[in-house]
Amino acid sequence: MQENSKIHFIPPMPKREKRVGIYSRVSTNSTEQLQSLTTQVSHLTRIIAATPQWLLADVYMDIATSKTGSSRKEFNRMIDDCNNKKLDIVITKSISRFGRDTVEILDALNQLKVLGVRAIFEQEELDTANTDSDLMISIIESLAQAENESRSENIKWGIKQGAASGKSKLYDRKCYGYKNNVDGSLVLDEKTAENVKLIFDLYLQGCSVLGIIKELEKRKILSPTGKEKWCKRTIDVMLSNEKYTGDVRLLKSRENETQYLSSDNNPAIISKETFEAVQIEKARRSNMTDGENGSKRKNEKYSAKRKGRLNDIEK
């Protein structure tokens, strides 16, 4: 090096800042959900601010409402920005916030992969920059399944708690013969309640379900949906509906689980004795089969003693 040579200091070229977009989503516009949305964005903003060479480029927030339904305008805007090279990284709180189902999530991730955009799921600590694609797919599918199972268990727990406390709205769920008053409680719909009595009476008089339908249509009685034609399933369900006695039983279809019975929950349309008689008669008829020599019993499960009990009740 010559004596008169000059040395120039050349600073290193700064690394290009990574433009980061935050995506957040909530399923309703309730106060709690909106607070959750604010928390999501605030938390992810702090992460970006604390990471060197990261620059917050934009925030995308979707809020589902009864008007917009499942619209994801902000999500689509984010994808458009990725297409237009405005984002290098997309960060979101969790996989469940990124998409509504596994198919949608994987489709979006494939789009980002093609565009060279990195996706980060903060809660699960997943980063497409250092996670194998097949492994990512496997993880997402597993997490989605676990979340669905958890959601299902939460729903079941909520139903049980409501049933046990007596506050469940299912107790006052409207059915044919009833209507809800201003307080949401069940009260008689006098006109249709008479039709319910008629259906139970006709069945105990020996009419088949099809026979009952013919009689109702003959009398020009409209179905619960306002149609002239009645459905066989509708009559079957009505004849098994304990609510017509004034009692409501919840979770009765779940095997090996606690049931909840609300006695005198609503005004009765038929007596408990009539309801029980119909259930016995239904069981008896289901035990009959038609042959060349007329109807005969499939087995001897229902004895003459029980048949006699039915006759006593009918009297």
Protein Blocks (a to p, Z undefined) as FASTA:
>chain_A
ZZkbccdddddddddddddddddddfbfcfklmmmmmmmmmmmmmmmmmpghiacfbdcd
ddddfklomacfklmmmmmmmmnopafbdcdfblmlmpmbfklmmmmmmmmmmnopacdd
fklopafklgcfklmmmmmmmmmmmmmmmmmmmmmmmmmmmmmnopafklmgccehiacd
fkopacddfklmmmmmmmmmmmmnopafklmmmmmmmnopacfkopabdcfklmmmmmmm
mklnopacehklpghiacdddehkbccfbdfklmmmmmmmmmmmmmpccdfkopadfblm
bcfklmmmmmmmmZZ
